[in-house]
C-alpha cells in the first residue's frame, strides 16, 4: 500500500474493480491500489479470497491530498459507489469477500467512519451494514486487478456492473473528476 500521505482510506464495497475505476478518475487522489485485507496474517491472493473462506475482503486503498478533496467527500463517494445495505453482497457478487467495510488505523479514523455512516444513512431506505474493522495486513492484488476497468472497458462486467455505478457517482460528484476522466458518452 502506498503511504504518500497520512490520508489513506482503505475501503471494501464489493468487487474492487468498481471502486478502483472510480477513484482513479478523482482529482486529488494520488494513488489507488486494489488488494485484500481483513482476514488476518495468512497471505491472500485472488483465488484464495474468492473462496470466501479466508476472511479477507476485496478492498481498495485510496491515498489522497486533503487540500484537494476531503476525507468526508472520499467517504461519501464510497457510499455512492456501492449498496452499503446488503450484507456480504453486491449484486451478483456474494460472500464475505464482497462485504461493505471500512478499515481503520486509528480512533480518529473510526470516528470519521462512524460519522460518514450516520451522514449517509438518509440516502438509503434500509440500514447501512458497513462494518468498521481494524486495518490488518494489506496484500496488494495481482497486476491484472490494478486499473482493471481501464484495460477491460469492453468486458461485459464493466458494461453491466461498473458503468452504472460510475454514472451514478459522476452525477453526484462531477466537479471532483479529473479533466481527462471519461465522460458518460465515452463509457460504453
Secondary structure, DSSP 8 states (H G I E B T S, - for coil): ---SSS-EEEEEESSHHHHHHHHTTBTTEEEEEEEEESS-SS---HHHHTTT-S--EEEEEEEE-TTTS-HHHHHHHHHHHS-TTSTTEETTEESGGG-EEEEESSHHHHHHHHHHHHHHHTT-SS----EEEE----EE--GGGTTHHHH-TTSHHIIIIIHHHHHHHHHHHGGGB-TTS--GGG--
